Amino acid sequence: MGNIKDLVGKVQFDGDRPIVVPPELQWIGQGRSAVVYRLQGTDLAIKIFYPGYEDLAHVEGEVYEKLNNHEFFPAFYEKGEGYLTMQYVEGITFYDCLVNGVAITDEMVQRVDEALEFACRLGFNPSDTHLKNILLTTDDEVKVIDVVRFTQEFDCPHWRDLKKAYETFYQRRYVPKKIPRFFIEFIIRLYRKRLLPI
């Protein structure tokens, strides 16, 4: 995958903002430590870590290698200096399910539980599992993405709290399944400040 390495080398950042990107790379999304692109015309996703976070490519690559291309996670292909290559998964996040009114079902929640339990059996401590790190694929499968923090040692309550909110509020008949983005962001801010009774 020499061509991938060349493309990654052409990406330039200003902090966490990509300022030079080859036209072959189509932006998918970005988070706290990396940006993800799709290589146009392929089913390949490339995760490029920001300056100062390049070592996380090795950490996350090792997690994916141990997950061994299990069905709950994207297939993993290669780790390089500051980047990873993996399967591009067509679908929408659970966050976008809420925004677009796509119902999140008990079965979907159960699949996330199964994915995290599988990771725990391998000795990982699944962390940072939130609405934007869970995908509903076009084949109605569920995949967990962004596993870089699965090696953290502290107890991360994100998924546990999301499940509690799902069971306590979302499943009620009168709660709308399509929720405005601004309201979701407001709830997230309250949660981060620990101002919600969860």
CYANA upper distance limits for C-alpha pairs under 8 A (distance plus 0.5 A):
  1 MET  CA      5 LYS  CA      7.30
  2 GLY  CA      6 ASP  CA      6.92
  3 ASN  CA      7 LEU  CA      6.76
  4 ILE  CA      8 VAL  CA      6.65
  5 LYS  CA      9 GLY  CA      6.65
  5 LYS  CA     80 GLY  CA      7.99
  6 ASP  CA     10 LYS  CA      7.06
  7 LEU  CA     11 VAL  CA      7.39
  7 LEU  CA     22 PRO  CA      7.13
  8 VAL  CA     48 ILE  CA      7.66
  8 VAL  CA     83 TYR  CA      8.00
 10 LYS  CA     20 VAL  CA      7.73
 10 LYS  CA     21 VAL  CA      7.23
 10 LYS  CA     22 PRO  CA      7.20
 11 VAL  CA     18 PRO  CA      7.49
 11 VAL  CA     19 ILE  CA      8.11
 11 VAL  CA     20 VAL  CA      5.81
 11 VAL  CA     21 VAL  CA      5.33
 11 VAL  CA     22 PRO  CA      7.29
 12 GLN  CA     18 PRO  CA      6.33
 12 GLN  CA     19 ILE  CA      6.19
 12 GLN  CA     20 VAL  CA      5.39
 12 GLN  CA     21 VAL  CA      7.33
 13 PHE  CA     17 ARG  CA      5.89
 13 PHE  CA     18 PRO  CA      4.87
 13 PHE  CA     19 ILE  CA      5.92
 13 PHE  CA     20 VAL  CA      7.51
 13 PHE  CA     50 TYR  CA      7.59
 13 PHE  CA     51 PRO  CA      7.86
 14 ASP  CA     18 PRO  CA      6.80
 14 ASP  CA     19 ILE  CA      6.92
 15 GLY  CA     50 TYR  CA      7.48
 15 GLY  CA     51 PRO  CA      7.38
 16 ASP  CA     33 SER  CA      8.15
 16 ASP  CA     34 ALA  CA      8.13
 16 ASP  CA     50 TYR  CA      6.21
 16 ASP  CA     51 PRO  CA      8.15
 21 VAL  CA     25 LEU  CA      7.39
 24 GLU  CA     39 LEU  CA      6.39
 24 GLU  CA     40 GLN  CA      5.99
 25 LEU  CA     37 TYR  CA      6.06
 25 LEU  CA     38 ARG  CA      6.18
 25 LEU  CA     39 LEU  CA      5.48
 25 LEU  CA     40 GLN  CA      6.59
 26 GLN  CA     37 TYR  CA      5.62
 26 GLN  CA     38 ARG  CA      5.50
 26 GLN  CA     39 LEU  CA      6.83
 26 GLN  CA     40 GLN  CA      6.81
 27 TRP  CA     35 VAL  CA      8.37
 27 TRP  CA     36 VAL  CA      6.84
 27 TRP  CA     37 TYR  CA      5.01
 27 TRP  CA     38 ARG  CA      6.98
 28 ILE  CA     35 VAL  CA      8.31
 28 ILE  CA     36 VAL  CA      6.02
 28 ILE  CA     37 TYR  CA      5.64
 28 ILE  CA     38 ARG  CA      7.05
 29 GLY  CA     35 VAL  CA      6.45
 29 GLY  CA     36 VAL  CA      5.91
 29 GLY  CA     37 TYR  CA      7.69
 30 GLN  CA     34 ALA  CA      6.27
 30 GLN  CA     35 VAL  CA      4.53
 30 GLN  CA     36 VAL  CA      6.34
 31 GLY  CA     35 VAL  CA      6.88
 33 SER  CA     49 PHE  CA      6.29
 33 SER  CA     50 TYR  CA      6.35
 33 SER  CA     53 TYR  CA      6.68
 34 ALA  CA     47 LYS  CA      6.95
 34 ALA  CA     48 ILE  CA      5.92
 34 ALA  CA     49 PHE  CA      4.51
 34 ALA  CA     50 TYR  CA      5.87
 34 ALA  CA     53 TYR  CA      8.31
 35 VAL  CA     47 LYS  CA      6.27
 35 VAL  CA     48 ILE  CA      5.94
 35 VAL  CA     49 PHE  CA      6.91
 35 VAL  CA     50 TYR  CA      8.03
 36 VAL  CA     45 ALA  CA      7.25
 36 VAL  CA     46 ILE  CA      6.10
 36 VAL  CA     47 LYS  CA      4.82
 36 VAL  CA     48 ILE  CA      6.71
 37 TYR  CA     45 ALA  CA      6.13
 37 TYR  CA     46 ILE  CA      5.72
 37 TYR  CA     47 LYS  CA      6.94
 38 ARG  CA     42 THR  CA      8.01
 38 ARG  CA     43 ASP  CA      7.86
 38 ARG  CA     44 LEU  CA      6.37
 38 ARG  CA     45 ALA  CA      4.95
 38 ARG  CA     46 ILE  CA      6.67
 38 ARG  CA     88 TYR  CA      7.25
 39 LEU  CA     43 ASP  CA      7.81
 39 LEU  CA     44 LEU  CA      6.19
 39 LEU  CA     45 ALA  CA      6.70
 39 LEU  CA     46 ILE  CA      7.67
 43 ASP  CA     87 GLN  CA      6.52
 43 ASP  CA     88 TYR  CA      5.42
 43 ASP  CA     89 VAL  CA      8.07
 44 LEU  CA     85 THR  CA      7.27
 44 LEU  CA     86 MET  CA      6.38
 44 LEU  CA     87 GLN  CA      5.54
 44 LEU  CA     88 TYR  CA      5.39
 45 ALA  CA     85 THR  CA      6.20
 45 ALA  CA     86 MET  CA      5.76
 45 ALA  CA     87 GLN  CA      6.17
 45 ALA  CA     88 TYR  CA      5.19
 46 ILE  CA     83 TYR  CA      7.36
 46 ILE  CA     84 LEU  CA      6.19
 46 ILE  CA     85 THR  CA      5.10
 46 ILE  CA     86 MET  CA      7.00
 47 LYS  CA     83 TYR  CA      5.91
 47 LYS  CA     84 LEU  CA      5.62
 47 LYS  CA     85 THR  CA      6.91
 48 ILE  CA     82 GLY  CA      6.60
 48 ILE  CA     83 TYR  CA      4.95
 48 ILE  CA     84 LEU  CA      7.24
 49 PHE  CA     53 TYR  CA      6.18
 49 PHE  CA     54 GLU  CA      5.75
 49 PHE  CA     56 LEU  CA      7.89
 49 PHE  CA     57 ALA  CA      7.44
 49 PHE  CA     82 GLY  CA      5.99
 49 PHE  CA     83 TYR  CA      6.50
 50 TYR  CA     54 GLU  CA      6.95
 50 TYR  CA     82 GLY  CA      8.45
 53 TYR  CA     57 ALA  CA      8.41
 53 TYR  CA     82 GLY  CA      8.04
 54 GLU  CA     58 HIS  CA      8.43
 54 GLU  CA     81 GLU  CA      7.37
 54 GLU  CA     82 GLY  CA      4.56
 54 GLU  CA     83 TYR  CA      7.73
 55 ASP  CA     59 VAL  CA      7.33
 55 ASP  CA     81 GLU  CA      8.38
 55 ASP  CA     82 GLY  CA      6.88
 56 LEU  CA     60 GLU  CA      6.47
 56 LEU  CA     82 GLY  CA      7.82
 56 LEU  CA    148 VAL  CA      7.46
 57 ALA  CA     61 GLY  CA      6.29
 57 ALA  CA     79 LYS  CA      7.03
 57 ALA  CA     80 GLY  CA      7.67
 57 ALA  CA     81 GLU  CA      7.64
 57 ALA  CA     82 GLY  CA      5.74
 57 ALA  CA     83 TYR  CA      5.93
 57 ALA  CA     84 LEU  CA      6.68
 58 HIS  CA     62 GLU  CA      6.70
 58 HIS  CA     79 LYS  CA      7.08
 58 HIS  CA     80 GLY  CA      8.10
 58 HIS  CA     81 GLU  CA      8.37
 58 HIS  CA     82 GLY  CA      8.15
 59 VAL  CA     63 VAL  CA      7.08
 59 VAL  CA    148 VAL  CA      7.01
 60 GLU  CA     64 TYR  CA      6.78
 60 GLU  CA    147 VAL  CA      6.79
 60 GLU  CA    148 VAL  CA      4.85
 60 GLU  CA    149 ARG  CA      8.17
 61 GLY  CA     65 GLU  CA      6.66
 61 GLY  CA     76 PHE  CA      8.46
 61 GLY  CA     78 GLU  CA      7.91
 61 GLY  CA     79 LYS  CA      6.07
 61 GLY  CA     84 LEU  CA      7.27
 62 GLU  CA     66 LYS  CA      6.83
 63 VAL  CA     67 LEU  CA      6.74
 63 VAL  CA    147 VAL  CA      7.50
 63 VAL  CA    148 VAL  CA      7.67
 63 VAL  CA    150 PHE  CA      7.88
 63 VAL  CA    151 THR  CA      8.33
 64 TYR  CA     68 ASN  CA      6.84
 64 TYR  CA     69 ASN  CA      7.67
 64 TYR  CA     76 PHE  CA      6.67
 64 TYR  CA    147 VAL  CA      8.06
 65 GLU  CA     69 ASN  CA      7.94
 65 GLU  CA     76 PHE  CA      7.62
 66 LYS  CA    122 LEU  CA      8.06
 67 LEU  CA     73 PHE  CA      8.29
 67 LEU  CA    119 ALA  CA      7.57
 67 LEU  CA    122 LEU  CA      8.22
 68 ASN  CA     75 ALA  CA      8.43
 68 ASN  CA     76 PHE  CA      8.32
 69 ASN  CA     73 PHE  CA      7.07
 69 ASN  CA     74 PRO  CA      7.15
 69 ASN  CA     75 ALA  CA      5.15
 69 ASN  CA     76 PHE  CA      6.66
 70 HIS  CA     74 PRO  CA      8.21
 70 HIS  CA     75 ALA  CA      7.86
 71 GLU  CA     75 ALA  CA      8.46
 71 GLU  CA    143 LYS  CA      8.03
 72 PHE  CA    111 ARG  CA      8.36
 72 PHE  CA    112 VAL  CA      8.46
 72 PHE  CA    115 ALA  CA      5.96
 72 PHE  CA    142 VAL  CA      7.10
 72 PHE  CA    143 LYS  CA      5.28
 72 PHE  CA    144 VAL  CA      6.75
 73 PHE  CA    115 ALA  CA      8.33
 73 PHE  CA    143 LYS  CA      5.52
 73 PHE  CA    144 VAL  CA      5.85
 73 PHE  CA    145 ILE  CA      6.82
 74 PRO  CA     86 MET  CA      7.09
 74 PRO  CA     87 GLN  CA      5.96
 74 PRO  CA     88 TYR  CA      7.88
 74 PRO  CA     89 VAL  CA      7.34
 74 PRO  CA    143 LYS  CA      7.34
 74 PRO  CA    144 VAL  CA      8.13
 74 PRO  CA    145 ILE  CA      7.39
 75 ALA  CA     86 MET  CA      6.16
 75 ALA  CA     87 GLN  CA      5.54
 76 PHE  CA     85 THR  CA      7.04
 76 PHE  CA     86 MET  CA      4.82
 76 PHE  CA     87 GLN  CA      6.80
 77 TYR  CA     84 LEU  CA      8.22
 77 TYR  CA     85 THR  CA      6.00
 77 TYR  CA     86 MET  CA      5.63
 77 TYR  CA     87 GLN  CA      8.05
 78 GLU  CA     84 LEU  CA      6.26
 78 GLU  CA     85 THR  CA      5.67
 78 GLU  CA     86 MET  CA      7.52
 79 LYS  CA     83 TYR  CA      6.55
 79 LYS  CA     84 LEU  CA      4.95
 79 LYS  CA     85 THR  CA      6.92
 80 GLY  CA     84 LEU  CA      6.53
 89 VAL  CA    137 THR  CA      7.29
 90 GLU  CA    137 THR  CA      6.13
 90 GLU  CA    138 THR  CA      6.54
 91 GLY  CA    135 LEU  CA      6.69
 91 GLY  CA    136 LEU  CA      5.97
 91 GLY  CA    137 THR  CA      4.48
 91 GLY  CA    138 THR  CA      5.61
 92 ILE  CA     96 ASP  CA      6.45
 92 ILE  CA     97 CYS  CA      7.28
 92 ILE  CA    135 LEU  CA      5.95
 92 ILE  CA    136 LEU  CA      5.95
 92 ILE  CA    137 THR  CA      6.99
 93 THR  CA     97 CYS  CA      6.80
 93 THR  CA    131 LEU  CA      7.02
 93 THR  CA    132 LYS  CA      5.86
 93 THR  CA    133 ASN  CA      7.30
 93 THR  CA    134 ILE  CA      5.93
 93 THR  CA    135 LEU  CA      4.77
 93 THR  CA    136 LEU  CA      6.51
 94 PHE  CA     98 LEU  CA      6.95
 94 PHE  CA    104 ILE  CA      7.90
 94 PHE  CA    131 LEU  CA      5.41
 94 PHE  CA    132 LYS  CA      6.73
 94 PHE  CA    133 ASN  CA      8.34
 94 PHE  CA    134 ILE  CA      6.32
 94 PHE  CA    135 LEU  CA      6.58
 94 PHE  CA    136 LEU  CA      7.30
 95 TYR  CA     99 VAL  CA      7.01
 95 TYR  CA    131 LEU  CA      5.24
 95 TYR  CA    132 LYS  CA      5.94
 96 ASP  CA    100 ASN  CA      6.38
 96 ASP  CA    132 LYS  CA      8.40
 97 CYS  CA    101 GLY  CA      6.23
 97 CYS  CA    102 VAL  CA      5.07
 97 CYS  CA    103 ALA  CA      7.17
 97 CYS  CA    104 ILE  CA      7.53
 97 CYS  CA    178 LYS  CA      8.31
 98 LEU  CA    102 VAL  CA      6.80
 98 LEU  CA    103 ALA  CA      7.88
 98 LEU  CA    104 ILE  CA      8.37
 98 LEU  CA    177 LYS  CA      6.76
 98 LEU  CA    178 LYS  CA      5.80
 98 LEU  CA    179 ILE  CA      6.06
 98 LEU  CA    180 PRO  CA      8.47
 99 VAL  CA    178 LYS  CA      6.02
 99 VAL  CA    179 ILE  CA      5.72
 99 VAL  CA    180 PRO  CA      6.27
 99 VAL  CA    181 ARG  CA      6.35
100 ASN  CA    178 LYS  CA      6.23
100 ASN  CA    179 ILE  CA      8.08
101 GLY  CA    177 LYS  CA      5.57
101 GLY  CA    178 LYS  CA      4.21
101 GLY  CA    179 ILE  CA      7.51
102 VAL  CA    177 LYS  CA      7.49
102 VAL  CA    178 LYS  CA      7.69
103 ALA  CA    177 LYS  CA      6.55
104 ILE  CA    108 MET  CA      6.90
104 ILE  CA    109 VAL  CA      7.95
105 THR  CA    109 VAL  CA      6.99
106 ASP  CA    110 GLN  CA      6.60
107 GLU  CA    111 ARG  CA      6.73
108 MET  CA    112 VAL  CA      7.09
108 MET  CA    141 GLU  CA      8.42
108 MET  CA    142 VAL  CA      6.96
109 VAL  CA    113 ASP  CA      6.92
109 VAL  CA    163 LYS  CA      8.14
110 GLN  CA    114 GLU  CA      6.71
111 ARG  CA    115 ALA  CA      6.68
111 ARG  CA    142 VAL  CA      6.86
112 VAL  CA    116 LEU  CA      6.74
112 VAL  CA    134 ILE  CA      8.32
112 VAL  CA    142 VAL  CA      7.47
112 VAL  CA    143 LYS  CA      7.99
112 VAL  CA    144 VAL  CA      7.61
113 ASP  CA    117 GLU  CA      6.53
114 GLU  CA    118 PHE  CA      6.54
115 ALA  CA    119 ALA  CA      6.88
115 ALA  CA    143 LYS  CA      8.38
115 ALA  CA    144 VAL  CA      7.72
116 LEU  CA    120 CYS  CA      6.67
116 LEU  CA    126 PRO  CA      6.72
117 GLU  CA    121 ARG  CA      6.78
118 PHE  CA    122 LEU  CA      7.18
119 ALA  CA    123 GLY  CA      7.24
119 ALA  CA    124 PHE  CA      5.99
119 ALA  CA    125 ASN  CA      7.87
119 ALA  CA    126 PRO  CA      7.36
120 CYS  CA    124 PHE  CA      5.31
120 CYS  CA    125 ASN  CA      6.42
120 CYS  CA    126 PRO  CA      7.48
124 PHE  CA    150 PHE  CA      6.10
124 PHE  CA    151 THR  CA      6.28
125 ASN  CA    150 PHE  CA      5.58
125 ASN  CA    151 THR  CA      6.34
125 ASN  CA    152 GLN  CA      6.83
125 ASN  CA    153 GLU  CA      7.09
125 ASN  CA    155 ASP  CA      8.27
126 PRO  CA    147 VAL  CA      8.03
126 PRO  CA    149 ARG  CA      7.50
126 PRO  CA    150 PHE  CA      4.86
126 PRO  CA    151 THR  CA      7.83
126 PRO  CA    152 GLN  CA      8.32
126 PRO  CA    156 CYS  CA      8.11
127 SER  CA    147 VAL  CA      8.27
127 SER  CA    149 ARG  CA      6.02
127 SER  CA    150 PHE  CA      5.77
127 SER  CA    151 THR  CA      8.44
127 SER  CA    152 GLN  CA      7.45
127 SER  CA    155 ASP  CA      8.13
127 SER  CA    156 CYS  CA      5.78
127 SER  CA    157 PRO  CA      8.37
127 SER  CA    158 HIS  CA      7.89
128 ASP  CA    133 ASN  CA      8.42
128 ASP  CA    149 ARG  CA      7.04
128 ASP  CA    150 PHE  CA      8.40
128 ASP  CA    156 CYS  CA      7.32
128 ASP  CA    158 HIS  CA      6.80
128 ASP  CA    159 TRP  CA      8.26
129 THR  CA    133 ASN  CA      6.37
129 THR  CA    134 ILE  CA      7.78
129 THR  CA    144 VAL  CA      8.25
129 THR  CA    158 HIS  CA      6.54
129 THR  CA    159 TRP  CA      6.06
130 HIS  CA    134 ILE  CA      7.28
130 HIS  CA    158 HIS  CA      6.63
130 HIS  CA    159 TRP  CA      6.66
130 HIS  CA    162 LEU  CA      8.00
133 ASN  CA    144 VAL  CA      6.45
133 ASN  CA    145 ILE  CA      5.64
133 ASN  CA    146 ASP  CA      6.63
134 ILE  CA    142 VAL  CA      7.52
134 ILE  CA    143 LYS  CA      6.37
134 ILE  CA    144 VAL  CA      5.14
134 ILE  CA    145 ILE  CA      6.57
135 LEU  CA    142 VAL  CA      6.05
135 LEU  CA    143 LYS  CA      5.65
135 LEU  CA    144 VAL  CA      6.79
135 LEU  CA    145 ILE  CA      7.88
136 LEU  CA    140 ASP  CA      6.36
136 LEU  CA    141 GLU  CA      6.22
136 LEU  CA    142 VAL  CA      5.28
136 LEU  CA    143 LYS  CA      7.19
137 THR  CA    141 GLU  CA      5.69
137 THR  CA    142 VAL  CA      6.69
137 THR  CA    143 LYS  CA      7.93
157 PRO  CA    161 ASP  CA      6.39
158 HIS  CA    162 LEU  CA      6.66
159 TRP  CA    163 LYS  CA      6.63
160 ARG  CA    164 LYS  CA      6.84
161 ASP  CA    165 ALA  CA      6.71
161 ASP  CA    198 ILE  CA      6.89
162 LEU  CA    166 TYR  CA      6.56
163 LYS  CA    167 GLU  CA      6.61
164 LYS  CA    168 THR  CA      6.36
164 LYS  CA    198 ILE  CA      7.80
165 ALA  CA    169 PHE  CA      6.03
165 ALA  CA    170 TYR  CA      7.11
165 ALA  CA    198 ILE  CA      7.86
166 TYR  CA    170 TYR  CA      5.14
166 TYR  CA    171 GLN  CA      6.63
167 GLU  CA    171 GLN  CA      6.20
168 THR  CA    172 ARG  CA      7.90
169 PHE  CA    175 VAL  CA      7.45
170 TYR  CA    175 VAL  CA      6.46
170 TYR  CA    176 PRO  CA      8.30
170 TYR  CA    177 LYS  CA      7.88
171 GLN  CA    175 VAL  CA      7.72
179 ILE  CA    183 PHE  CA      7.42
179 ILE  CA    184 ILE  CA      7.41
180 PRO  CA    184 ILE  CA      7.03
181 ARG  CA    185 GLU  CA      6.69
182 PHE  CA    186 PHE  CA      6.63
183 PHE  CA    187 ILE  CA      6.75
184 ILE  CA    188 ILE  CA      6.69
185 GLU  CA    189 ARG  CA      6.69
186 PHE  CA    190 LEU  CA      6.85
187 ILE  CA    191 TYR  CA      6.60
188 ILE  CA    192 ARG  CA      6.66
189 ARG  CA    193 LYS  CA      6.83
190 LEU  CA    194 ARG  CA      6.65
190 LEU  CA    195 LEU  CA      5.61
190 LEU  CA    196 LEU  CA      6.61
191 TYR  CA    195 LEU  CA      6.30
191 TYR  CA    196 LEU  CA      6.02
